[in-house]
Amino acid sequence: MVILTFGKRNFDCLVDKNDVIVYDAESQACILDRARLNMEKRFVFRHNNIEDCEQQLLRAQKITNKNKGATLLITEGVIGMCSDQGKLKEIVALKVNYKFLLLVDDAHGIGCMGKTGAGKGEAQGIQDGIDFHFGTFAKAFAGIGH
Ligand SMILES: Cc1ncc(COP(=O)(O)O)c(C=O)c1O
């Protein structure tokens, strides 16, 4: 498990030209912008639609098998754009059939969800299935002491 404490806008340091990203259509604007600007190979899945997510992972896998690259799947613990809960448990379950690394932007979950406040992954019991956690000090942590 890696905690990203710098802006998620910098996720491009995790990928190179052989890699593919797969991400939820309702991801926050800076994820979408970064993906559009920097990633030639990217596939978007319909919001919280696990069947479509699987389809996009399949497309990504065809490329990474050829390129010897990797797939980075990006989603959120709590989807800020529409306040839905991310389907992290279902996404982690896809690791049985597909090879990918999972980055969860849990800006809205970290500090307030899960038994110890570790976030949405802890709340759904799949914390160890998350490869990169993104948290921010701008939300729950900033509220401590007020
Ligand atoms: C989903 C999500 N991620 C991250 C952030 C904050 O990111 P940063 O700490 O890089 O400003 C926000 C802020 O509104 C957000 O809504």
The ligand as an SDF file (V2000), in Angstrom:
LIG
                    3D

 16 16  0  0  0  0  0  0  0  0999 V2000
  -12.4710   13.9880   -5.1830 C   0  0  0  0  0  0  0  0  0  0  0  0
  -11.4510   15.0090   -4.7540 C   0  0  0  0  0  0  0  0  0  0  0  0
  -10.1600   14.6810   -4.7280 N   0  0  0  0  0  0  0  0  0  0  0  0
   -9.2290   15.5710   -4.2780 C   0  0  0  0  0  0  0  0  0  0  0  0
   -9.5450   16.8260   -3.8660 C   0  0  0  0  0  0  0  0  0  0  0  0
   -8.5060   17.7620   -3.3180 C   0  0  0  0  0  0  0  0  0  0  0  0
   -7.3290   17.6010   -3.9310 O   0  0  0  0  0  0  0  0  0  0  0  0
   -6.0600   18.4630   -3.5000 P   0  0  0  0  0  0  0  0  0  0  0  0
   -5.7170   18.1450   -2.0780 O   0  0  0  0  0  0  0  0  0  0  0  0
   -5.0250   18.0330   -4.4720 O   0  0  0  0  0  0  0  0  0  0  0  0
   -6.4600   19.9020   -3.6670 O   0  0  0  0  0  0  0  0  0  0  0  0
  -10.8510   17.2320   -3.9310 C   0  0  0  0  0  0  0  0  0  0  0  0
  -11.1850   18.5950   -3.5480 C   0  0  0  0  0  0  0  0  0  0  0  0
  -12.2060   19.1510   -3.7550 O   0  0  0  0  0  0  0  0  0  0  0  0
  -11.8340   16.3080   -4.3710 C   0  0  0  0  0  0  0  0  0  0  0  0
  -13.1330   16.6360   -4.4060 O   0  0  0  0  0  0  0  0  0  0  0  0
  1  2  1  0
  2  3  1  0
  2 15  2  0
  3  4  2  0
  4  5  1  0
  5  6  1  0
  5 12  2  0
  6  7  1  0
  7  8  1  0
  8  9  2  0
  8 10  1  0
  8 11  1  0
 12 13  1  0
 12 15  1  0
 13 14  2  0
 15 16  1  0
M  END
$$$$
